[in-house]
């Protein structure tokens, strides 16, 4: 606002009095610009209630996705076997009917095609869900991500009932619905929901709890799917359809509606908003305290480090099973317990230990740096800081000598997000990946079967790189771009998982041929070490820097170093 009156005029004095009496009622940086339900000013018990509902949603929906994972592979084998014997004679009585090379090869091809299509459509699903969040709100995006899988499951029920080659085609064709709703999109929507309903300093811990609850749902879903499949192969698909419908109802009835009309209006009318997540990892310009413009690569380096981290760790569950089977002769039951223990410990760590580590780690880091800011804290207390007097009349354009007669301007109080130090979140992202690599490397030296269970318990104790990286990138971006930031880091995660399956499949096969499959764990550890080295280069913008957009700097100050 520009005021043309002289500083000594009565009109200016009146304006000053009115301004001083209304400042208390004016919006601050913490005041929501738009009505949100629940708002950040809601009572703490209400916010906790919403968070608990979001966490239960994560458990319920992940459970729904997991129930059919094991039965789906089995049913492909059964349908391939049935189709094979339509043109071949039945084997003698008592022979293993489906243990034929042609059947196993065809089943593997069908499962591989299903996995490849699911991964490909999952990439599109991330973009669609991210745009949906911005265009219609996070609740609507979450509902869409849960409703369309129910339609897919209805079609898969038809495919299982049909059987044979046609049944396989129906199930594979149903995967195209993943573009509109799938596991990648619903996790993005849930992460965005959690980021909106908690205070900034609680975001990273809540994202960790969300991942932990999802792992509980996965563990229970695998177990339930196995038992239901033993009763009748169609039961897991029918139960999953019912679970998705229940999840839709739960989302509608229990989760609040959150809107940002400004963001939604722009996203709904702009097709290019569909690709905004890709821009989040690009280098950004910031204005430093001295006015110079500097390019920061924090989000790009974080994305590369996260990619390497996922590349190093996401193959571990498969590797544990394959290595245990080939070297120690583990069967289905032993591998089931192995992965269940690993998932359970990981879920417990992320739900219970991870939030405590983040909270106490931030306090520890702030206390360690407190001595550096002690003088500034004394000046910023009840005694006002001495203002900087311009050296000459040209130091403050448009004011001249009158500047020395004005009252000192008090520095604006930082928002709650700015006052929260996110430096420990980035530190945790770095060193948890290093520790994860070290623990993974220990598996190279396993010589007994029971040692695999010890490794399965130890590896989750370095979990949290994913949630911590999400919390870090959220702190690096403006509030209006949180959905895009989560989409970007989720896309990096998905692409890394796709690359891992192919890369480490080849690596394991190569080491198995020379009789040293245990060296695959060493390769995992090496990738984790490289990821750690890359993440060492990641940083928040310098203290007090402001974002630079289209030649104008935003008022938001870098929160990571406040």
Secondary structure, 3 states (H helix, E strand, C coil): CCCCCCCCCHHHHHHHHHHHHHHHHCCCCCCCCCCCCCCCCCCHHHHHHHHHHHHHHHHHHHHHHHHHHHHHHHHHHHHHHHHHCCCCCCCCCCCCCCCCHHHHHHHHHHHHHHHHHHHHHHHHHHHHHHHHHHHHCHHHHHHHHHHHHHHHHHHHHHHHHHCHHHHHHHHHHHHHHHHCCCHHHHHHHHHHHHHHHCCHHHHHHHHHHHHHHHHHHHHHHHHHHHHHHHHCCCHHHHHHHHHHHHHHHHHHHHCCCCCCHHHHHHHHHCHHHHHHHHHCCCCEEEECCCCCEEEECHHHHHHHHHHHHHHHHCCHHHHHHHHHHHHHCCCHHHHHHHHHHHHHHHHHHHHHHHHHHHHHHHHHHHHHCHHHHHHHHHHCCCCCCCCCCCCCCCCCCCCHHHHHHCCCCCCCCCCHHHHCCCHHHHHHHHHHHHHHHHHHHHHHHCCCHHHHHHHHHHHHHHCCHHHHHHHHHHHHCCHHHHHHHHHHHHHHHHHHHHHHHHHHHHHHHHHHHCCCCCHHHHHHHHHHHHHHHHHCCCCCCCCCCEEEECCEEEEEECCCCC
